[in-house]
């Protein structure tokens, strides 16, 4: 581990934060941002993530699976037997496999594959932000980076496609058009099965829930988390004998149970406490702006409750919980919008400090050693060695 690995991440974090400051200054002085500054801000916030995230080399863990997967994938110009053999060999969602096969047929370069994936996702995300917090687009991009967004883009190529289709479908959720909403998320299942969780949200997210119930559940969840109550592993141990008909499901659950240990009280835990207090306190003010924001507030409550009650089972908050982290990217810019100037200054100071510490401590392992294929194309064998060093130290 080395704090030097954190330096590029800190510089990127500070750069994005600085890009957001003109909005604060304009709002504090009750003036309009000049068109030239606004245009420069938009270009920087589009190009900078494209360079830093889109043009990355090998970062984090999942490239160990995706790099050989891409290199071994056939193209549409190969014979049908080879394609069918590859489709049958992999236990991944067929939509993502076909997407990769089509891409590789015309661009046989893994790093450009990463770039293309991020470019498409980032364009969808920007449009998603424009539809919800257009005047606070820069803050939405900042919170996208601060709260796992770019990390998801780097590490979870299949999940992100399902998530992007979900973001597109939210327009139909607001319009209460069930058919296009369901069709888009069913398509998402062909990229990652986690999209199954998005289907019932059509009925769950728009509802108005009792605030006393939400607060009570959160309070109970905090107790579960602090006491590290192992209720999920205990429940699954009793359920496993009844799942014998599905060997893969039993295998996956058994593997996840090996990593089922709860988390200790951390800066992340304290952040979720503060975030809940802020969202709960400002909920009515946010809803006065537009009732459509209820779906993001409810998604936030789901995310935080999954973290608290699923703390004893890592897969709950690491994979399922991440499906709802998008709520942060919308809700936090809205909080900054409705709070007073004085409150905003205090809040931004705390947020910046939290993000700085998070980037320093969260990116100090060798897998976070930043590399960019435009500067120097990384060597697979070399980075495989880094991966093994990391794995041995875990």
GUBA-796356 format. One line per field, with one value per residue (C-alpha): residue number from 1; residue in three letters; x, y, z. Coordinates in nm, 4 decimals, m for minus. Layout:
nr: (NUM;...)
rest: (ala;...)
x: (X;...)
y: (Y;...)
z: (Z;...)
REM end
This chain:
nr: (1;2;3;4;5;6;7;8;9;10;11;12;13;14;15;16;17;18;19;20;21;22;23;24;25;26;27;28;29;30;31;32;33;34;35;36;37;38;39;40;41;42;43;44;45;46;47;48;49;50;51;52;53;54;55;56;57;58;59;60;61;62;63;64;65;66;67;68;69;70;71;72;73;74;75;76;77;78;79;80;81;82;83;84;85;86;87;88;89;90;91;92;93;94;95;96;97;98;99;100;101;102;103;104;105;106;107;108;109;110;111;112;113;114;115;116;117;118;119;120;121;122;123;124;125;126;127;128;129;130;131;132;133;134;135;136;137;138;139;140;141;142;143;144;145;146;147;148;149;150;151;152;153;154;155;156;157;158;159;160;161;162;163;164;165;166;167;168;169;170;171;172;173;174;175;176;177;178;179;180;181;182;183;184;185;186;187;188;189;190;191;192;193;194;195;196;197;198;199;200;201;202;203;204;205;206;207;208;209;210;211;212;213;214;215;216;217;218;219;220;221;222;223;224;225;226;227;228;229;230;231;232;233;234;235;236;237;238;239;240;241;242;243;244;245;246;247;248;249;250;251;252;253;254;255;256;257;258;259;260;261;262;263;264;265;266;267;268;269;270;271;272;273;274;275;276;277;278;279;280;281;282;283;284;285;286;287;288;289;290;291;292;293;294;295;296;297;298;299;300;301;302;303;304;305;306;307;308;309;310;311;312;313;314;315;316;317;318;319;320;321;322;323;324;325;326;327;328;329;330;331;332;333;334;335;336;337;338;339;340;341;342;343;344;345;346;347;348;349;350;351;352;353;354;355;356;357;358;359;360;361;362;363;364;365;366;367;368;369;370;371;372;373;374;375;376;377;378;379;380;381;382;383;384;385;386;387;388;389;390;391;392;393;394)
rest: (unk;unk;unk;unk;unk;unk;unk;unk;unk;unk;unk;unk;unk;unk;unk;unk;unk;unk;unk;unk;unk;unk;unk;unk;unk;unk;unk;unk;unk;unk;unk;unk;unk;unk;unk;unk;unk;unk;unk;unk;unk;unk;unk;unk;unk;unk;unk;unk;unk;unk;unk;unk;unk;unk;unk;unk;unk;unk;unk;unk;unk;unk;unk;unk;unk;unk;unk;unk;unk;unk;unk;unk;unk;unk;unk;unk;unk;unk;unk;unk;unk;unk;unk;unk;unk;unk;unk;unk;unk;unk;unk;unk;unk;unk;unk;unk;unk;unk;unk;unk;unk;unk;unk;unk;unk;unk;unk;unk;unk;unk;unk;unk;unk;unk;unk;unk;unk;unk;unk;unk;unk;unk;unk;unk;unk;unk;unk;unk;unk;unk;unk;unk;unk;unk;unk;unk;unk;unk;unk;unk;unk;unk;unk;unk;unk;unk;unk;unk;unk;unk;unk;unk;unk;unk;unk;unk;unk;unk;unk;unk;unk;unk;unk;unk;unk;unk;unk;unk;unk;unk;unk;unk;unk;unk;unk;unk;unk;unk;unk;unk;unk;unk;unk;unk;unk;unk;unk;unk;unk;unk;unk;unk;unk;unk;unk;unk;unk;unk;unk;unk;unk;unk;unk;unk;unk;unk;unk;unk;unk;unk;unk;unk;unk;unk;unk;unk;unk;unk;unk;unk;unk;unk;unk;unk;unk;unk;unk;unk;unk;unk;unk;unk;unk;unk;unk;unk;unk;unk;unk;unk;unk;unk;unk;unk;unk;unk;unk;unk;unk;unk;unk;unk;unk;unk;unk;unk;unk;unk;unk;unk;unk;unk;unk;unk;unk;unk;unk;unk;unk;unk;unk;unk;unk;unk;unk;unk;unk;unk;unk;unk;unk;unk;unk;unk;unk;unk;unk;unk;unk;unk;unk;unk;unk;unk;unk;unk;unk;unk;unk;unk;unk;unk;unk;unk;unk;unk;unk;unk;unk;unk;unk;unk;unk;unk;unk;unk;unk;unk;unk;unk;unk;unk;unk;unk;unk;unk;unk;unk;unk;unk;unk;unk;unk;unk;unk;unk;unk;unk;unk;unk;unk;unk;unk;unk;unk;unk;unk;unk;unk;unk;unk;unk;unk;unk;unk;unk;unk;unk;unk;unk;unk;unk;unk;unk;unk;unk;unk;unk;unk;unk;unk;unk;unk;unk;unk;unk;unk;unk;unk;unk;unk;unk;unk;unk;unk;unk;unk;unk;unk;unk;unk;unk;unk;unk)
x: (0.0000;0.1132;m0.0535;0.1192;m0.1413;m0.4063;m0.2495;m0.4091;m0.7485;m0.7154;m0.6155;m0.9143;m1.1433;m1.0193;m1.0467;m1.4109;m1.4874;m1.3311;m1.5455;m1.8545;m1.7556;m1.8800;m2.2357;m2.1857;m2.0443;m2.3284;m2.5954;m2.4322;m2.4277;m2.7611;m2.6142;m2.6161;m2.3073;m2.1612;m2.2156;m1.8417;m1.7759;m2.0737;m1.9531;m1.5983;m1.7344;m1.9417;m1.6489;m1.4122;m1.6645;m1.7218;m1.3615;m1.1896;m1.3850;m1.3537;m0.9768;m0.9408;m1.2006;m1.2691;m0.9018;m0.7945;m0.5841;m0.6139;m0.7793;m0.9415;m1.0294;m1.2777;m1.0451;m0.8978;m1.2193;m1.3076;m0.9680;m0.9368;m1.3115;m1.2723;m0.9555;m1.1103;m1.4409;m1.5155;m1.6396;m1.9485;m1.7147;m1.6189;m1.8117;m2.1396;m2.0018;m1.7270;m1.9729;m2.2230;m1.9447;m1.8379;m2.1951;m2.2442;m1.9108;m1.9668;m2.2199;m2.2667;m2.5713;m2.6050;m2.6881;m2.3496;m2.1686;m2.3341;m2.2617;m1.8927;m1.8876;m2.0324;m1.7903;m1.4861;m1.5883;m1.4977;m1.2639;m1.0372;m0.8883;m0.9829;m0.8903;m1.1024;m1.3790;m1.3535;m1.3545;m1.6587;m1.8489;m1.7796;m1.8584;m2.2050;m2.2778;m2.1531;m2.3693;m2.6728;m2.5812;m2.5462;m2.8877;m3.0257;m2.8862;m3.0186;m3.3672;m3.3549;m3.1086;m3.0186;m2.8978;m2.6931;m2.5386;m2.1838;m2.2751;m2.4419;m2.1162;m1.9192;m2.1420;m2.1295;m1.7557;m1.7772;m2.0433;m1.9232;m2.0416;m1.7086;m1.5980;m1.9023;m1.8144;m1.4587;m1.5351;m1.8841;m1.9161;m2.2205;m2.4078;m2.3695;m2.5556;m2.8511;m2.8340;m2.8267;m3.1404;m3.3001;m3.2130;m3.3732;m3.6802;m3.7314;m3.8914;m4.1690;m4.1977;m4.2746;m4.5264;m4.6758;m4.6193;m4.5588;m4.4957;m4.1908;m4.0560;m4.0761;m3.9434;m3.6327;m3.5537;m3.6222;m3.3636;m3.1365;m3.1620;m2.9835;m2.6849;m2.6968;m2.9505;m2.9414;m3.1894;m3.4535;m3.4497;m3.5585;m3.8850;m4.0795;m3.9499;m4.2197;m4.4662;m4.2361;m4.0515;m4.3474;m4.5284;m4.5506;m4.4223;m4.4870;m4.1916;m4.2225;m4.1931;m3.8823;m3.7212;m3.8060;m3.6619;m3.3470;m3.3047;m3.3498;m3.1040;m2.8393;m2.8760;m2.8461;m2.5335;m2.3620;m2.4333;m2.3279;m2.6394;m2.5732;m2.9355;m2.8929;m2.6231;m2.8288;m3.1399;m2.9546;m2.8058;m3.1608;m3.2694;m2.9780;m3.1131;m3.4317;m3.2358;m3.0698;m3.2575;m3.0458;m2.6810;m2.5459;m2.7559;m2.6328;m2.2742;m2.3052;m2.4724;m2.2111;m1.9299;m2.0906;m2.1409;m1.7634;m1.7394;m2.0412;m1.8643;m2.0103;m1.8371;m1.7043;m1.8050;m1.6271;m1.6274;m1.8708;m2.1097;m2.0909;m2.1490;m2.4703;m2.5920;m2.5270;m2.6772;m2.9930;m3.0311;m2.9895;m3.2336;m3.4896;m3.4618;m3.4802;m3.7270;m4.0301;m3.8354;m3.7084;m4.0569;m4.1854;m3.9519;m4.1110;m4.2989;m4.0985;m3.8029;m3.9883;m3.8573;m3.4971;m3.5650;m3.7258;m3.4327;m3.1993;m3.3932;m3.3744;m2.9985;m2.9283;m3.1591;m2.9921;m2.6578;m2.7734;m2.9764;m2.7465;m2.4278;m2.3836;m2.3849;m2.1386;m2.3191;m2.6264;m2.4570;m2.1771;m2.3859;m2.7579;m2.7100;m2.5049;m2.8102;m2.9620;m2.6549;m2.7728;m3.0071;m2.7079;m2.6224;m2.9657;m3.0559;m2.7347;m2.7485;m3.1103;m3.0081;m2.7509;m3.0249;m3.2762;m3.0460;m2.9362;m2.6061;m2.4566;m2.5718;m2.4333;m2.0877;m2.0727;m2.2064;m1.9635;m1.6708;m1.7740;m1.8395;m1.5053;m1.3175;m1.4999;m1.4280;m1.0622;m1.0158;m1.2156;m0.9934;m0.6732;m0.7642;m0.9739;m0.7181;m0.3939;m0.3745;m0.1788;m0.4886;m0.5645;m0.2278;m0.3533;m0.2619;m0.3901;m0.3580;m0.3164;m0.0007;0.1332;m0.0473;m0.0277;0.1161;m0.1304;0.1337;0.2745;m0.0664;m0.1562;0.1410;0.0024;m0.3307;m0.1656;0.0229;m0.3071;m0.4867;m0.2152;m0.2377;m0.6156)
y: (0.0000;0.3516;0.6899;0.7875;0.5764;0.8151;1.1297;1.1108;1.0396;1.3369;1.5668;1.4498;1.4951;1.8502;1.9400;1.8330;2.0153;2.3385;2.3130;2.3278;2.6416;2.8998;2.7808;2.8435;3.1893;3.2807;3.1564;3.3313;3.6630;3.6007;3.6485;3.4515;3.2592;3.4025;3.1895;3.1582;3.0242;2.7906;2.6601;2.6074;2.4272;2.1915;2.1105;2.0424;1.8233;1.6240;1.5865;1.5386;1.2221;1.0895;1.1173;1.0031;0.7239;0.6441;0.6207;0.4209;0.1109;m0.1631;m0.0360;m0.2138;m0.5835;m0.6800;m0.6224;m0.9604;m1.1134;m0.8695;m0.8497;m1.2251;m1.2352;m0.9670;m1.1164;m1.4633;m1.3412;m1.4320;m1.1825;m1.1918;m1.2924;m1.6177;m1.9359;m1.9992;m2.3049;m2.0998;m1.8270;m2.0777;m2.2567;m1.9287;m1.8377;m2.1770;m2.1702;m1.8439;m1.8203;m1.4472;m1.2638;m1.3112;m0.9479;m0.8296;m1.1112;m1.0212;m0.6525;m0.7422;m0.9666;m0.6919;m0.4325;m0.6568;m0.7304;m0.3719;m0.2547;m0.5249;m0.3283;m0.3833;m0.0319;0.1266;m0.1131;0.0336;0.3861;0.3204;0.1684;0.4712;0.7188;0.5702;0.5485;0.9008;1.0512;0.8718;0.9910;1.3533;1.3386;1.1755;1.4606;1.7221;1.5747;1.5982;1.8646;2.0570;2.3754;2.1665;1.9340;1.9984;1.9004;1.5829;1.4874;1.5682;1.3438;1.0781;1.0562;1.0977;0.8302;0.5261;0.6266;0.6200;0.3201;0.1308;0.2386;0.1086;m0.2225;m0.3335;m0.3180;m0.5454;m0.3874;m0.0390;m0.1301;m0.2521;0.0635;0.2933;0.1279;0.1771;0.5488;0.5822;0.3956;0.6342;0.8802;0.6253;0.5529;0.9217;0.9145;0.5895;0.4065;0.0533;m0.1168;0.0861;0.0859;m0.2920;m0.3502;m0.1401;m0.3181;m0.6607;m0.5661;m0.4758;m0.8317;m0.9490;m0.7374;m0.8185;m1.0134;m0.7481;m0.5584;m0.7908;m0.5680;m0.2713;m0.4321;m0.4003;m0.0461;0.0748;0.0108;0.0909;0.4147;0.6525;0.5696;0.8082;0.6345;0.7266;0.9274;0.7778;0.4304;0.5301;0.6827;0.3783;0.1363;0.3448;0.3514;m0.0287;m0.0680;0.1316;m0.1041;m0.4079;m0.2564;m0.1569;m0.4937;m0.6731;m0.8903;m1.1879;m1.2501;m1.3003;m1.5737;m1.7498;m1.7370;m1.8606;m2.1571;m2.2774;m2.2076;m2.3753;m2.7323;m2.6228;m2.4737;m2.7983;m2.7953;m2.4973;m2.5938;m2.2642;m2.0641;m2.2790;m2.2369;m1.8567;m1.8215;m2.0479;m1.8367;m1.5121;m1.6508;m1.6911;m1.3109;m1.2521;m1.0777;m0.7453;m0.4113;m0.2137;0.1453;0.3475;0.6853;0.5306;0.4442;0.7986;0.9380;0.7364;0.8670;1.2271;1.1696;1.0226;1.3169;1.5616;1.3858;1.3338;1.6984;1.8498;1.5996;1.8316;2.1239;1.9040;1.7745;2.1315;2.1820;1.8892;1.5795;1.3702;1.3787;1.1395;0.8421;0.9469;1.0074;0.6632;0.5084;0.6738;0.5268;0.1818;0.2205;0.3209;0.0545;m0.2136;m0.0994;m0.1129;m0.4343;m0.6057;m0.5195;m0.8817;m1.0070;m0.8281;m0.8973;m0.7041;m0.3672;m0.4261;m0.5357;m0.4883;m0.1663;m0.0168;m0.0372;0.2445;0.4639;0.6799;0.8488;1.0325;1.1865;1.3543;1.4117;1.5849;1.8563;1.9141;1.9530;2.2120;2.3864;2.4151;2.4863;2.8361;2.9913;2.9479;2.5845;2.5229;2.6502;2.4254;2.1285;2.1750;2.1972;1.8677;1.7018;1.8141;1.6945;1.3599;1.3128;1.4025;1.1485;0.8889;0.9270;0.9212;0.6037;0.4334;0.4453;0.3558;m0.0111;m0.1240;m0.1939;0.1799;0.2682;0.4941;0.4155;0.5631;0.3907;0.7251;0.7929;0.4396;0.1163;m0.1066;m0.4560;m0.7313;m0.9591;m0.6770;m0.5793;m0.9436;m0.9515;m0.6436;m0.8204;m1.1259;m0.9029;m0.7398;m1.0756;m1.2195;m0.9221;m0.9325)
z: (0.0000;m0.0751;m0.0407;m0.3654;m0.5489;m0.4134;m0.5636;m0.9139;m0.7568;m0.5201;m0.8071;m1.0119;m0.7101;m0.6428;m1.0128;m1.0303;m0.7046;m0.8347;m1.1487;m0.9253;m0.7345;m0.9909;m0.9182;m0.5441;m0.6053;m0.8412;m0.5996;m0.3016;m0.4872;m0.6585;m1.0060;m1.3304;m1.4390;m1.7581;m2.0691;m2.1320;m1.7789;m1.8072;m2.1435;m2.0140;m1.7091;m1.9257;m2.1557;m1.8658;m1.6839;m2.0021;m2.1205;m1.7826;m1.6812;m2.0381;m2.0071;m1.6455;m1.6345;m2.0000;m2.1012;m1.7957;m1.8274;m1.5650;m1.2462;m0.9520;m0.9891;m1.2592;m1.5563;m1.4565;m1.5885;m1.8654;m2.0381;m2.1162;m2.1869;m2.4548;m2.6056;m2.6295;m2.7706;m3.1327;m3.3916;m3.6128;m3.8974;m3.7241;m3.7924;m3.6105;m3.4295;m3.2649;m3.1612;m3.0201;m2.8352;m2.6740;m2.5828;m2.4197;m2.2375;m2.0506;m1.7716;m1.8336;m1.9634;m2.3389;m2.4120;m2.2874;m2.4701;m2.8014;m2.7388;m2.6939;m3.0012;m3.2215;m3.0842;m3.1270;m3.4858;m3.5761;m3.2965;m3.1595;m2.8705;m2.5064;m2.3922;m2.6617;m2.5517;m2.2007;m2.3417;m2.5616;m2.2689;m2.0526;m2.3316;m2.3883;m2.0164;m1.9471;m2.2226;m2.0760;m1.7253;m1.8355;m2.0002;m1.6851;m1.4741;m1.7160;m1.6836;m1.3055;m1.1875;m1.5016;m1.3281;m1.0840;m1.3436;m1.2225;m0.8654;m0.9920;m1.1691;m0.8520;m0.6404;m0.9125;m0.8477;m0.4707;m0.4231;m0.6193;m0.9681;m1.1488;m0.9404;m1.0686;m1.4241;m1.3830;m1.2179;m1.3216;m1.7004;m1.7162;m1.4257;m1.5701;m1.8896;m1.6845;m1.4726;m1.7775;m1.9154;m1.5744;m1.5772;m1.9209;m1.7951;m1.5005;m1.7412;m1.7965;m1.4248;m1.3685;m1.6538;m1.5125;m1.8431;m1.7264;m2.0635;m2.1807;m1.8231;m1.7976;m2.1515;m2.0891;m1.7631;m1.9110;m2.1742;m1.8830;m1.7511;m2.0689;m1.9600;m1.5887;m1.3863;m1.1132;m1.3347;m1.1892;m0.8809;m1.0933;m1.2065;m0.8761;m0.8249;m1.0642;m0.7798;m0.4842;m0.5626;m0.6286;m0.3036;m0.0101;0.3031;0.6641;0.7905;1.1397;0.9864;0.7892;1.0978;1.3121;1.0559;1.0330;1.4104;1.4306;1.1398;1.3262;1.6249;1.3917;1.2400;1.5653;1.7280;1.4076;1.4242;1.1895;1.0939;0.7171;0.7360;1.0053;0.7858;0.4764;0.6624;0.7245;0.3656;0.1835;0.2186;0.0376;m0.2538;m0.3576;m0.6892;m0.8012;m0.7593;m0.8972;m0.6508;m0.3614;m0.4827;m0.5058;m0.1655;m0.0034;m0.1502;m0.0410;0.3098;0.3404;0.3167;0.5375;0.8231;0.9299;0.8994;1.1923;1.2579;0.9911;0.8170;0.5661;0.8478;0.9851;0.6347;0.6009;0.9367;0.8314;0.4850;0.6340;0.8734;0.5831;0.3487;0.6242;0.7341;0.3838;0.2342;0.2403;0.0941;m0.1875;m0.2642;m0.2824;m0.5784;m0.7607;m0.6468;m0.8973;m0.6555;m0.4247;m0.6255;m0.5542;m0.1857;m0.1588;m0.3481;m0.0975;0.1959;0.0336;m0.0167;0.3435;0.4905;0.2771;0.4148;0.7768;0.7676;0.5168;0.7014;0.8115;0.4512;0.2228;m0.1063;0.0133;0.0500;m0.2031;m0.5009;m0.4375;m0.2425;m0.5259;m0.7516;m0.5451;m0.4947;m0.7873;m0.5381;m0.3893;m0.7273;m0.7430;m0.3781;m0.2688;m0.5404;m0.4349;m0.0687;m0.1714;m0.3661;m0.0808;0.2123;0.3145;0.2049;0.5533;0.5738;0.2244;0.3189;0.6264;0.4332;0.1434;0.3844;0.5482;0.2103;0.0661;0.3750;0.3689;m0.0020;0.0441;0.3245;0.1299;m0.1778;0.0276;0.2181;m0.0485;m0.3312;m0.1556;m0.2567;m0.5599;m0.7719;m0.7617;m0.9178;m1.1931;m1.5521;m1.8776;m2.2145;m2.3953;m2.1945;m2.1737;m2.2553;m1.9463;m1.9645;m1.8728;m1.7188;m1.5070;m1.3716;m1.3104;m1.0739;m0.8968;m0.8656;m0.7068;m0.4612;m0.3629;m0.3345;m0.1096;0.1231;0.1560)
REM end
